[in-house]
């Protein structure tokens, strides 16, 4: 058995072999494909989410949904730091 990952379980750490990882990835890919097919059958078009799209969405979210969240200042700072890190590491 080739160990490619270690996962946390209720019994502690558990080894996950490459077959398990392959099955999980295949399952996720099938779910993603079903999602795409479902939206496409209703006329939705798939397009790349650009950095400009991401920034526009973040701006809208900050002004609407996030403003309604009663999150602590520490949680808000963590959220903004995560977004900043993602945007700074974007290859585009």
N, C-alpha and C positions, 0 to 999 in steps of 0.2 A: 504494500500500500504506500503510495506517495502522498505525504501530508502536504497540502498546499494552504491550509488555513487552520486556525484554532478558533473554535467558537465557545462562547460562554453558555452554559446550560445550568439548570437547577442543580445538577450534580457536580458543578465546578467546570473546569475547562475540558473540552472534548475535541479530539482530533477530527478533522473533516477531510476525507480523501478526495482526490481529483474527480472521481466519478460523481460524488455527491455535489461538488461545486459545479460540474458540467450540467447535471440535472437541474440544479437551481437556476443557473444562467439560462438554460433552454426554456424553463418554465417562465422566467421573467420575459424572455424574448417573445414567447407565444402570447403572453398577456399584452405586451406592448403592441404586437401585430393585431390582436383582436380589437384593441382600443382604436388603433388607426383605421382598421377596416370598418368599425362601427361608425366613427365620425365621417369617414369618406362616403359611406353608404347614405348618409344624411346630407351630403353635398359639401362637407367641410374640406378645405384645401390645406395640405401640409406645407408649411414654409419654415424657413430658418428663423429662429428667434435671435435677432441681431443685438448687439450691445446697445444700440439706440432704443430698440424695443424694450430691452431689459430696464434701461434707465427710465423710460417713460412709464413702465409698469410700476417700478419702485416709487416713483414720484406720486403716481395716482394712489398707490397703496398707502403711502405715508400720510397723504392728505385725507384719506377716507377710512379704510378698515383699521389701520394701525392707530389712528387717533382715537378710535373707540375702545381699543384694548387698554385695560387697566393693569398694565404690566409695571413691575417695579423699575426704578431707574437702572438698577444693575442688569436686569433682563433686557431692557431697551438698549443699553450700551453694548451688551453681548450681541444682540441682533445686528446693530449697526456695524460693529467690528467684523462680524461674519460677512456681511454684505460688502464691506470695504475690501476685505481680504479676497473675496471672490472676484470683485471687479478689478483689483490690482493684478490678479494672476490670470486674467483673461488674455489669451494670446492675440486677440484682434486689436 
